[in-house]
């Protein structure tokens, strides 16, 4: 503890002030006493009174002794401090270190130590911050993983629900599944001419039809619905409606008095003009989910092949073409 104190600039500064005070006392008080002695001597020279002179001489002796004693107080204090040193440690260490040069040296050392400590603390803070970021990143990754797994579970549940809905309204055949697979592969095709309209034209079709019907004809041909299931050779919406009506395979929608629940692969017919006998649009049923029918169609606003959904009771849905 003493050694630590003897290298503490604040503690040494306090000792230095004490040393300066003692040194000041050792100079000022003896000086005052010497001046007083000089004045007394001057009085003796001027006064012939021997009795008073003896008294003055005695006073001079006392002041002289006092001045000498006080003058040597700093030296005696240093000697006393030196004499009280413990084994392995001199008590004069602090006393000797209490000087301006040593104190400045210790101050600089303390400054460097504080800076090093600050840098160490900063490094520890940065390390702690890095650890915090790693922990947060790990938690976020786990959260995203859980969300992804949850979303995948929901997707699987929805797919299972949709599959159950297909089975509930008639098990889809392999041909219907292939039809949907081919139709799904064309999702995103847009504009005109495009892959669908060019493909339809290549197998004998005309570009004059709205390509919603060309899309149905084209993918149905690839999937094997034509000519195995449907022998229609045209791609007009009304041609489809007439064909299925003639075969007794046309079912009214719920929005037009029917009670048929569509299944995968059925053709779905729409009317935009308010005439249920004149179809304006056609698509392919993918599934039924709850009270909604999900279908794939082309030329939806002359844009792209896409998945869409509507309520089963939507009045724009006028009926379904059932080929199995």
Beta strands, then each sheet from edge to edge (+ up, - down):
strand 1: 250-252
strand 2: 267-270
strand 3: 281-289
strand 4: 292-297
strand 5: 306-311
strand 6: 317-321
sheet 1: 1+ 6- 2+ 3- 4+ 5-
end
